[in-house]
């Protein structure tokens, strides 16, 4: 996450349970536009963990190809995939 500051992005938001073993790398703050009961909820959108000898990287960002035109998302996805591929 070094060098990636907070940024504005509008995309589909997932509400999910999170494995406590995940190191959360990025979060989003929900708004009431979708459902009033989630207004203000802070939810992870990106994380990583080790699984045995393997590595798992997850991001709910990047639903559509144009989202990779956002430099922060492209950097996050590239770094995450490279980390997981080691």
N, C-alpha and C positions, 0 to 999 in steps of 0.2 A: 504494500500500500504506500510505500515511500514515494513521495512526490505527487500522489493523487489526492487532491483536495475535494471537499464537498462540491457537488455539482447538481444542477437541476436537470431532471429527466422525467418525462411522462411516459408511463408504460403500464402494462397490466401488473397489478400487485397480487402476490400470493399471501394468504394467511396460512401459516403452517406451524406444526410442532417442530422443535429443533432438538436434535441429539445434543445432550450436554457436553459430549466429547468434541464437538465442532468448535474450531476457533473462528468466531465470527469476524469477517473482514470488512463488511459494509452493511449498512442498514438503510431502511427507508422509513419515513413517517407517513402513515396512512392519513387520508382525509375523509371527511364525511360524504364526499361525492359519490362513493360506491355504496356505502352502508354506514349509517350514523353511529352504530355501536362500535366501529373501529376507529373513529376519529381520534387522532393523536397517538395511536398505537405505533410503537417502534418495532419493526420487524426485520430480521436478517434477510438480506438478499444475496449475500455471497459469503462463502465459508470454505474451510478446508479441514481435513483430518487425515490421520493415518489409519490404515486398516490392515493389520498384519504387516506384511512387507510392502503393501501397496499404499498409494496416496489417492485421496478423493478430493476433488475440487468441485464446488457447486456454485452456480450463479443463476438466479432467476431473471437476470437482465439478458437482453439480446434475443427477444422473441422474433424480431424482424431484422432482415439483413441491414437496413439503413441504420439500425441502432449501433452497429459497429463503426459508423462514421463519427460517433461521439468519441473523441480521443480518450477520455477517461474509461469508457466501457471497453474500447479496443485494447487499451493497455492492461486493464484488469483481466480480461479474458485471455490475452496472450500470456501474461505472467502466470495465471492460474493453470493454464494447460501445460505450460513448460514445467511448472513445479510438479504437477501430477505425473508427467511423463518421465521424470528422473528415475 
